[in-house]
Amino acid sequence: MTALELDDVTRVYADGTTEVIALDRVSLTVAEGEFVAIMGPSGSGKSTLLAVAGGLDQGWTGSVTVAGTPLAGRSRDDLAALRRKHVGYVFQDYNLVPTLAVIENVALPLELDRVDPSWARQEARAALKRVGIGELAGRRLDQISGGQRQRVAIARAIVGDRSLVLADEPTGALDSVTGDDIMARMRMLADDGVAVVLVTHEARHAGWADRVVFLRDGRVIDATRVESSADTLLGA
């Protein structure tokens, strides 16, 4: 099944008296369980693509479908509800709430959706175990490392069994060893059936993906299947 589909999507921003084309007739399909890396120079439209795919940017033309639901014409409340149920974000700066404990950060999307708090905590614990840090549930954010915080952000992105994870340079602030661990977690998500779309500047991180899509000046200029396996990247 298709988790994400962009068809002929264009996004134009006004910059004073000129227009900047961030995305230029971009088409992209991501299947469930597929890991797609997006690469390209700064200003090529990578982050805009993620914003459009997640319903955070509504100023585009074309067609965007997430988990079988077309995004065109949806209200902000409808888009927010769709994100809480189907789409998770992982950011470079974690974007966690510093005053909340680890488990509270992970459970937050479900609680915002007004689900039973005990069920939200149960799902949050399951998500934390899935990314290998179940024992940190009760910790404060200032008691864990940067790599652990990023895994908390991944757990929050997948809590409630979401079908699509969008990650914008999630390893940019991490050392290479921790970055490889985060990429391994992303690979495991895809192997478990979650669609993953990763924006990265690092070719070695893109090597974890099934497919690499290259953007330049808002256009898809190439899409390449990745032949390297995770075992190769780990030196096995």
N, C-alpha and C positions, 0 to 999 in steps of 0.2 A: 504494500500500500504506500501511496505517496504521502510523506509528512509535510513537505513544503514544495510549492510550485509558484515560480514567478514567470509570467509570460509577457514579453514585450514591455517591460516596466521602464518608465522614464521618470526621473526626478530632477526638476530644475529649481535652483535657488536664485532669488534676486540678490544682487550685490551692487547696491547703488543703482546706477543706470544700466548696468550690464546683467546678463544672466549667466549662471554657472551650471553646467550640466553635470550633475553628480552621478546619475545613472542614465545610460543611453541605450534604450531598447534591450534591456537585459532579460534573458530567459534562463531559468535554472530550475531543475527538478531534483529533489533530494528524497530518496526512498527511506522507509523505516529501516533502521539498522545500518544506514550508510553514514560514513564519516567523510565530510567534504571540507577541505581547507581552501580558504580564499586568500590569495596573495596579490601583491601589486604595490607600486610605489605610493608614497604619501599623497593623498588627494585623488586616488584612483577610484574611490567610491566604496571601499570595503565596509567601513562603519555605516555608511548610509544604507547599504544593502541589508545589513543586520537590522537596522532600525525599521526599514520597510517590512522585512520578513516577520518581525515581531509585533507589527502593528503600532509601533511608537511614532512612526512618521506616516502621516496620511495625505501628504501633498503630491502623491505620485499619480501617474496614469498607467494604464495597462491592467493586468490581472494578477492578484496575489491570493493564494489559497493555502491555508494552514489546517492540517488534520481534516481535510475535506470541507472546510468552511471558507467561503470567499470573504475577503476583508473589505472589499469595496462597499461603501455605503453604511458601514457599521458605526454605531455611536461609540464614543470614548468608553462608556461603561461596558458596552458589549465587548469591545476589544480588550479591556482590562480583565473581564471575566474569562475570555478566551485564553489570555496569557496565563492566568492563574491555574487554569486546568490543563493546558497543553504545551506552553512555551516556558522554558527556563533560560535565564541569562547568567553568564559568568563574565565578570568584568576584571580588568587588570588590577583595579584598586579595591577589589573584593565587594565594595558597596554593601557592607554589612552594618547593622545597627550596633554601635559600640556599647550602649547601655544594656543590651540584651545578652543573655547567656547563649552559648552555642546552640542548644536545642531550641531556644526561643527564636533565634534567627532563622533556623531551618523551618520551624513550624509556622512562621509568620504568614507566608502566602496562603496557607490553608485557613488560618484563623481570620485573615482578611476576607476570605470567602465564606465566613460564618459557619464553618463546620464545627462539630463537637470538639472542644479543646482536648479532651482525652484522646480522641482519635487522631487529632493533629499531632499530638506529642508521640503517639505510637508510630505514625508515618514518618515523623522526623527522626526518630531513633532508627527506623529501618533504613532511611536514606543515609544517615551517618555511618551505619554499619556497612552499607553498600560501597562507600568510598573509603572504608578502612579506619574510621576514627570514632567508632561507637563509644569508646571509653571517654571521649572528651565532651560528652553531652552536657554535663553540668558545669563545665569550665566557663570562665569569662574570656572574652577575646584577648585581653591583655595578658592572659596566662598561656597563650599558644603561639606557635611560630607563624611566620608568613605563609609557608607551605601548607600548614594545617588550616589557616584561615581560608586559603584558596580552596581547600577540600570542603570546608564548611560551605563556601559559596557554591560549589558543585552540588553538594547535598541539597541545598536550598533550591537549586535549579531543577532537580529531578524529583523533589518530594511530591507525593501524590501521583506518581507514575506518569509524568509528562512525556510526551512523544517526541518533542523537539527541544534541543539545547543549542543556544546561540552563544558563542564564546568570543569575546573581543580582546585579543592579546592577553590571555589569562596568565601567561608566564613571564610577562615583560618585567616584573619587579622581583623575579625569583632567580636564584642561582641555577646553574645548568642541571645539577643532580635533581633538585626539587622540581625544576621544569620538566624533566623527563618523567618524573613520577606523576605529575599532573597530566601529561600527555598519555601515559599508560592508563590513567583513570578514564580519560576521554575515550580511549580505544575500547576499554572494557564496557563503557556505556553503549557504544555502537554495537559491540558484539552481543549485548543483551537486548538489542532491538530498538534502542533510542537513536533517532536521527541527530547527528551532531554537525553543526556548521561552525568552523573555527576560522577567525581572522588572525593571521600571523605574518610576521616578516621573516621568520626563521625557516629556512628550507628543511632543516633537520626535524623540526616539529611538524611541518607539513608531511614529512615522510611517514607519520603515523596514520595518515588518512588513506581512504580508498581512492580518492580523486582530488586533484588540485585544480582549482579554477583561477585563472589569472585575469585580473582587471587592469585596464589602463585607460585613463580619461573617461571613466564611467562605462567602458565597454568590455565585454568578455572577449579576450583575444585568443585564449587557448583553454582547453580543459584536458587534463592528462590523467590517465589511470596510474596509480602508484604501484610499482612492482615490489618495492622493499616491504618486508614484513616487520612486525614489531620485534620478532626474535632477532632479525638482522640488526635492528637499531639498538637492541640491548646487548649485542655482541655474542649472542648465543650460537 
